[in-house]
Amino acid sequence: MKKLVKNKIKKSTLRKDYYEVTMEYIKDTVQVIAEGQQAMGEKFERKFDELSGDLNEFKQETRSNFKTVFEYLSNIDDELKAIKNEILDLKERLKNKADLVRLETLELRVDKIERDYATMQKS
């Protein structure tokens, strides 16, 4: 009977040792996985911060570019309005100019008629 008890104690001790080794292995494996996850998290945070900085820089550049384009288009709009006003002024002047040319022509015709009439009266 002593032999049976010794055998059970040996088996029990062997099982206990096996479980301890297995638990130690699982613990080490979980620790390695946790360290890997932590390293990946830190790397992700660094990349996120880097991309966030790049995104902020892109936003600032885009705002600046839109401001520049808006100012440029505003200048073009102002110039376009000035050109339209100048065209209207020129049209008005040309209209008046055309009337002056017609008036001069008519004055020349009246002068000729008056001279012809005066000549006819003398004869």
C-alpha positions in Angstrom: 0.0 0.0 0.0 2.9 2.3 0.6 3.9 1.8 -3.0 0.5 3.0 -4.2 0.6 6.1 -2.1 4.1 6.9 -3.3 3.0 6.4 -6.9 0.0 8.7 -6.4 2.3 11.3 -4.7 4.7 11.1 -7.6 1.9 11.5 -10.2 0.4 14.4 -8.2 3.8 16.1 -8.0 4.4 15.5 -11.7 1.0 16.9 -12.6 1.6 19.9 -10.4 5.0 20.5 -12.0 3.4 20.1 -15.5 0.7 22.7 -14.6 3.2 25.1 -13.2 5.4 24.9 -16.3 2.3 25.2 -18.6 1.1 28.2 -16.5 4.5 29.8 -16.7 4.6 29.3 -20.4 1.1 30.8 -20.8 2.1 33.7 -18.6 5.3 34.4 -20.6 3.3 34.2 -23.9 0.7 36.6 -22.6 3.4 39.0 -21.5 5.1 38.9 -24.9 1.7 39.5 -26.6 0.9 42.4 -24.2 4.3 44.0 -24.8 3.8 43.7 -28.6 0.4 45.3 -28.2 1.8 48.1 -26.2 4.6 48.7 -28.7 2.0 48.7 -31.5 -0.1 51.1 -29.6 2.8 53.5 -29.1 3.7 53.2 -32.7 0.1 53.9 -33.7 0.0 57.0 -31.4 3.2 58.3 -33.0 1.9 57.8 -36.5 -1.4 59.3 -35.5 0.3 62.4 -34.1 2.4 62.7 -37.2 -0.6 62.4 -39.5 -2.5 64.8 -37.3 0.3 67.4 -37.7 0.4 66.8 -41.4 -3.4 67.2 -41.6 -3.2 70.5 -39.7 -0.5 71.8 -42.0 -2.6 70.8 -45.0 -5.6 72.6 -43.6 -3.6 75.8 -43.0 -2.1 75.6 -46.5 -5.5 75.0 -48.0 -7.0 78.0 -46.1 -4.2 80.2 -47.2 -4.6 79.0 -50.8 -8.3 79.7 -50.8 -7.7 83.1 -49.3 -5.2 83.9 -52.1 -7.6 82.6 -54.8 -10.5 84.6 -53.3 -8.4 87.8 -53.2 -7.3 87.2 -56.8 -10.8 86.6 -58.0 -12.0 89.7 -56.1 -9.4 91.8 -57.9 -10.5 90.3 -61.2 -14.1 91.2 -60.3 -13.2 94.7 -59.5 -11.2 95.1 -62.7 -14.1 93.6 -64.7 -16.5 96.2 -63.1 -14.1 99.0 -64.0 -13.8 97.7 -67.6 -17.6 97.5 -67.9 -18.0 101.0 -66.7 -15.3 102.2 -69.1 -17.1 100.4 -72.0 -20.3 102.1 -71.1 -18.6 105.5 -71.0 -16.9 104.9 -74.4 -20.3 103.8 -75.9 -21.8 107.1 -74.6 -18.9 109.1 -76.0 -19.1 107.3 -79.4 -22.8 107.9 -79.5 -22.3 111.6 -78.9 -19.3 111.6 -81.3 -21.5 110.1 -84.1 -24.0 112.8 -83.5 -21.3 115.4 -83.8 -20.1 114.0 -87.1 -23.6 114.1 -88.4 -24.1 117.6 -87.1 -20.9 118.7 -88.9 -22.1 117.2 -92.1 -25.4 118.9 -91.8 -23.7 122.2 -91.1 -21.6 121.9 -94.2 -24.7 121.1 -96.3 -26.5 124.2 -94.8 -23.5 126.4 -95.5 -23.4 125.2 -99.1 -27.1 125.8 -99.5 -26.8 129.3 -98.0 -24.0 130.1 -100.4 -25.9 128.8 -103.3 -28.9 130.8 -102.3 -26.9 133.9 -101.8 -25.4 133.5 -105.2 -28.8 133.0 -106.8 -30.1 136.1 -105.2 -27.2 138.2 -106.6 -27.9 137.1 -110.1 
